[in-house]
Amino acid sequence: MVMSNGIMVEGRTKVRIMNELEPVYLNLTAHCKSKDDDIGTKVVAYGEWFEFDFKPNIWGTTLFFCSMSWDNNNTVTTHNFDIYKSSRDKDKGSLCWWMIKVDKPCY
């Protein structure tokens, strides 16, 4: 179950993406979407996070992917990552919490 406006909602999954880009505390720019839904572009300061929730489809094919980038001394680094993939994440519970680090995302 996922909290939505203080109410538990059965069957929904929440993805939380936290900026852990250190040691120089960079801003993270993330654009997440699925085939059907575009979460939009979010700029997340170091130590902050954003989240979105959704109901996975009954076929087990739900996929959300994100393009993540940050600028370190005028060098932009960009990574693409499947942030939620039903076949990989469906049994991990209703909260997928990712910490984005310079070298990789960590679940």
C-alpha positions as CSV (number, residue, x, y, z in Angstrom):
1,M,0.0,0.0,0.0
2,V,1.1,3.6,-0.7
3,M,0.1,6.7,1.2
4,S,-1.7,9.2,-1.0
5,N,-2.7,12.5,0.7
6,G,-2.4,10.6,4.0
7,I,-4.6,7.7,2.9
8,M,-3.3,4.3,2.1
9,V,-4.0,3.2,-1.5
10,E,-4.0,-0.5,-2.2
11,G,-2.1,-1.7,-5.3
12,R,-0.1,1.5,-6.0
13,T,3.7,1.7,-6.2
14,K,5.7,4.7,-5.2
15,V,9.1,5.5,-6.7
16,R,11.3,7.9,-4.8
17,I,14.5,9.3,-6.3
18,M,17.0,10.9,-3.9
19,N,20.0,13.0,-5.0
20,E,23.2,11.6,-3.4
21,L,25.7,13.1,-5.9
22,E,28.7,13.8,-3.8
23,P,31.4,14.8,-2.9
24,V,30.6,18.2,-4.6
25,Y,26.9,18.3,-3.9
26,L,25.6,18.5,-7.5
27,N,22.0,19.2,-8.6
28,L,20.3,16.2,-10.3
29,T,18.1,16.7,-13.3
30,A,15.8,13.8,-13.9
31,H,13.2,13.2,-16.6
32,C,11.1,10.1,-15.9
33,K,8.4,8.6,-18.0
34,S,6.7,5.4,-19.2
35,K,5.1,4.6,-22.5
36,D,1.9,6.2,-21.3
37,D,2.9,8.7,-18.6
38,D,5.4,11.6,-18.6
39,I,6.4,12.6,-15.0
40,G,8.2,15.6,-16.3
41,T,11.6,17.0,-15.6
42,K,12.6,17.6,-12.0
43,V,15.7,19.4,-10.7
44,V,16.7,17.9,-7.3
45,A,19.2,19.5,-5.0
46,Y,21.7,17.4,-3.1
47,G,20.1,15.5,-0.2
48,E,16.6,16.2,-1.6
49,W,14.2,13.8,-3.3
50,F,11.1,13.6,-5.5
51,E,8.6,10.8,-5.9
52,F,5.7,9.7,-8.0
53,D,3.3,6.8,-7.8
54,F,1.3,4.6,-10.2
55,K,-0.6,1.4,-10.4
56,P,1.4,-1.3,-12.2
57,N,-0.6,-3.0,-15.0
58,I,-2.0,-6.4,-14.6
59,W,0.2,-7.9,-17.4
60,G,3.4,-7.2,-15.4
61,T,4.9,-5.1,-18.1
62,T,5.0,-1.7,-16.4
63,L,8.2,0.2,-17.1
64,F,9.3,3.7,-16.0
65,F,12.6,5.0,-17.2
66,C,14.6,8.1,-16.4
67,S,17.2,10.2,-18.0
68,M,19.4,11.6,-15.3
69,S,22.0,14.3,-15.7
70,W,24.2,16.6,-13.7
71,D,26.8,19.3,-14.5
72,N,30.2,19.1,-12.8
73,N,32.5,22.0,-13.8
74,N,30.8,22.4,-17.3
75,T,31.0,18.7,-17.9
76,V,27.5,17.2,-18.2
77,T,27.1,13.6,-17.3
78,T,23.9,11.8,-18.5
79,H,22.7,8.3,-17.6
80,N,19.5,6.4,-18.6
81,F,18.0,3.9,-16.2
82,D,14.9,1.8,-15.9
83,I,13.8,3.1,-12.5
84,Y,10.8,0.7,-12.3
85,K,10.6,-2.5,-14.2
86,S,7.8,-5.0,-13.2
87,S,9.8,-8.1,-14.0
88,R,12.6,-6.9,-11.7
89,D,10.8,-4.8,-9.1
90,K,7.3,-6.2,-8.6
91,D,8.2,-8.3,-5.5
92,K,10.2,-5.6,-3.7
93,G,7.2,-4.0,-2.1
94,S,5.2,-0.8,-2.8
95,L,8.1,1.6,-2.3
96,C,11.1,1.7,-4.7
97,W,13.6,4.1,-3.2
98,W,16.6,4.9,-5.3
99,M,19.7,6.9,-4.3
100,I,21.4,8.4,-7.3
101,K,25.2,8.4,-6.9
102,V,27.9,9.6,-9.3
103,D,28.8,6.1,-10.4
104,K,25.3,4.4,-10.3
105,P,21.8,4.3,-8.9
106,C,21.5,2.3,-5.7
107,Y,18.2,0.6,-4.6
